[in-house]
Amino acid sequence: MTNNQIDVLLTHQLSDADTVAVEIIKGDTKQIAASMYFDRDYQIEVKLLKIELILHYTKNTGVLIAADCNARSTLWHDKLTKSRGRILEEFITSKRLFIMNEVSGNTTFGNRLGTSSIDLTIIKQPLLKSITRWEISDKESVSDHNIIKYKLKQGIAKWNFENYSHIRYRMSKDSMVSVQDALLQVLREKFTTNDITIRVEEADEMLSSLVTENANIEEIVFKFNESLKTACNNTFQIRRASRNLTSHRSVPWWSVDLTTMRKRTNALRRLYQRTRHNEVLREKRKTQYYESKVTYAATIERENIRSWKEFCEVSTATNP
């Protein structure tokens, strides 16, 4: 580091043979930067657990991950999508991470056997407006991997959950039926289908085909998200949640991360249960649900034990 106004500290608890994580501090702002290698001889889920550990450690701090993922997907402008790429796509979406890779005439990797884009720049929301001018350099790197360049603006954005406008809805059995009809209507308008009698199962298959066949997955996700919000806003009564998302915790060790995991697990369960006419898709969603359930349960147990250990450490010897 040539700038003496910036401190860089190695974060040992996040680093290993394939990961180097550092804490970058300037003034009263800090962020975590990590360089990661995803060995293709191992399941990609192993490295995703490492990213989860980094995200848990950083909380609301900015995070930048430069990773050789050995995973291909058109989502980051590769020519094709493979199984490891699909797993990584779902993980990035579920964790609300952002890929900074942009369309380029160059690829991030190339050798005599071919070229691909398997190197990703992944960030959390606090850095979303801070990284600019992402590009793949055409200069010699003396490696199969090309140099990736970008600029990180000063004054890293600080993401504060207190400023997050969290919308909650008042729902009933009748309104749940109404919102389904409203969503189908909005989907017909957003995705310009002429089928005025489209059913839930057909809508699910239509969206699945669009995601599989269309290169611009982000646009499809955005349009569906807007459709869902429109249907909910037009059907349900809206109420604003408390700004302090963890003010009514039933246990002291509960966190926003656990709330997010619970919601995701519940959503995967509903998605699995409602898939009835496509056995292959149902089996895939069943696996996703049970994997999420196991991770959620293990995280609860880990947080419970950690909280108890902390309590025992701070308690005095006279406390029975």
C-alpha positions, -999 to 999 in steps of 0.1 A, spaced: 0 0 0 16 32 -12 -9 56 4 2 63 40 -33 76 48 -47 41 44 -42 13 69 -45 -23 56 -47 -51 82 -47 -89 74 -79 -105 88 -66 -139 99 -99 -153 109 -112 -149 73 -81 -160 55 -69 -194 45 -50 -212 17 -74 -199 -10 -86 -167 6 -68 -135 16 -90 -110 34 -79 -76 46 -95 -47 64 -89 -14 47 -93 17 70 -92 53 61 -103 78 87 -137 67 101 -146 44 72 -135 8 66 -143 -20 43 -133 -57 38 -115 -67 6 -110 -104 -2 -92 -123 -29 -106 -158 -34 -99 -189 -55 -126 -215 -60 -109 -248 -67 -128 -266 -94 -120 -299 -79 -142 -291 -49 -179 -284 -46 -186 -247 -50 -207 -247 -19 -175 -250 2 -164 -215 -9 -199 -201 -6 -197 -210 31 -166 -189 32 -184 -159 16 -212 -164 42 -186 -162 69 -172 -129 55 -207 -114 52 -215 -124 88 -182 -109 100 -187 -76 82 -224 -69 90 -231 -34 75 -195 -28 64 -186 -25 27 -173 -58 12 -154 -63 -21 -146 -98 -32 -124 -105 -62 -128 -142 -70 -116 -167 -95 -148 -187 -93 -143 -213 -119 -180 -209 -126 -196 -199 -159 -228 -180 -164 -243 -155 -189 -252 -134 -159 -216 -122 -158 -214 -120 -196 -199 -155 -203 -209 -174 -234 -228 -201 -215 -241 -211 -181 -231 -243 -163 -242 -260 -131 -216 -242 -109 -227 -209 -124 -263 -216 -116 -255 -224 -80 -234 -192 -77 -262 -171 -93 -288 -183 -67 -263 -176 -39 -256 -141 -50 -293 -133 -54 -302 -148 -20 -275 -128 -2 -283 -95 -20 -249 -92 -35 -240 -74 -67 -218 -84 -96 -198 -54 -110 -186 -73 -142 -196 -54 -173 -199 -63 -210 -164 -63 -226 -147 -73 -258 -122 -92 -237 -127 -122 -214 -112 -126 -179 -96 -159 -187 -79 -174 -218 -55 -201 -228 -49 -224 -257 -80 -244 -249 -104 -215 -250 -117 -183 -233 -142 -176 -205 -152 -151 -179 -149 -168 -146 -134 -140 -125 -159 -119 -106 -160 -86 -88 -187 -91 -61 -198 -64 -36 -223 -56 -10 -248 -27 -13 -227 -1 7 -202 -1 -22 -227 -1 -50 -222 36 -59 -185 37 -50 -171 14 -77 -168 28 -112 -150 22 -145 -149 -16 -143 -129 -30 -172 -108 -59 -184 -74 -46 -193 -57 -56 -226 -23 -54 -211 -2 -85 -206 -7 -101 -172 18 -130 -175 -10 -152 -166 -40 -171 -181 -61 -145 -162 -64 -109 -175 -61 -78 -153 -93 -64 -140 -94 -27 -132 -119 -4 -114 -120 27 -93 -131 29 -57 -143 63 -48 -135 79 -15 -162 82 11 -175 46 11 -213 47 14 -225 35 47 -256 13 47 -278 19 77 -308 -4 83 -325 24 102 -329 42 68 -343 12 51 -380 16 43 -394 -19 51 -429 -25 38 -452 -49 55 -487 -59 44 -519 -68 63 -531 -101 48 -561 -123 50 -573 -155 33 -595 -135 9 -567 -111 0 -543 -140 -7 -567 -152 -34 -570 -117 -48 -533 -110 -49 -528 -142 -70 -552 -129 -96 -537 -95 -95 -502 -109 -100 -512 -129 -130 -528 -98 -145 -496 -77 -140 -474 -106 -153 -495 -106 -185 -489 -69 -189 -452 -69 -180 -443 -99 -201 -467 -91 -230 -485 -125 -231 -518 -127 -250 -531 -156 -229 -558 -140 -208 -565 -173 -190 -530 -180 -178 -529 -201 -146 -503 -201 -118 -486 -233 -130 -484 -219 -166 -470 -186 -153 -443 -205 -133 -433 -224 -165 -433 -192 -185 -409 -175 -161 -387 -206 -159 -384 -207 -197 -376 -170 -198 -348 -173 -172 -334 -204 -191 -335 -189 -226 -329 -152 -220 -294 -138 -216 -306 -108 -196 -317 -125 -163 -314 -93 -143 -341 -77 -164 -365 -106 -159 -359 -106 -122 -364 -68 -120 -397 -70 -140 -410 -99 -118 -401 -80 -87 -419 -49 -99 -449 -71 -109 -450 -86 -74 -448 -53 -56 -475 -38 -79 -499 -67 -72 -492 -65 -34 -496 -28 -33 -529 -30 -52 -543 -58 -30 -531 -55 6 -532 -27 31 -497 -14 38 -482 -8 71 -447 4 79 -425 -18 101 -405 -4 130 -372 10 120 -354 -11 145 -358 -45 129 -345 -64 159 -362 -44 187 -388 -72 193 -364 -102 194 -378 -131 213 -342 -142 223 -311 -120 228 -291 -138 201 -316 -133 173 -303 -112 144 -313 -96 111 -294 -123 93 -315 -150 110 -347 -132 101 -335 -131 64 -326 -168 65 -360 -177 80 -378 -157 53 -358 -173 25 -363 -208 40 -401 -202 42 -402 -189 7 -383 -220 -6 -408 -242 13 -438 -225 -3 -422 -226 -37 -415 -264 -34 -450 -271 -21 -467 -252 -49 -448 -270 -76 -470 -299 -85 -471 -305 -123 -433 -307 -130 -416 -335 -111 -381 -324 -121 -386 -288 -110 -404 -300 -78 -374 -323 -69 -349 -295 -75 -369 -271 -53 -373 -297 -27 -335 -301 -25 -331 -263 -23 -356 -261 5 -340 -288 26 -305 -275 21 -317 -240 32 -335 -256 62 -304 -274 74 -283 -243 71 -309 -222 89 -311 -247 118 -273 -250 121 -270 -212 122 -296 -209 150 -277 -235 170 -244 -218 164 -257 -184 174 -274 -198 205 -242 -215 217 -221 -184 209 -245 -162 229 -244 -185 259 -206 -186 258 -204 -148 257 -228 -146 286 -207 -170 307 -176 -150 300 -190 -117 312 -208 -132 342 -190 -128 376 -178 -157 396 -205 -151 422 -233 -154 397 -249 -188 402 
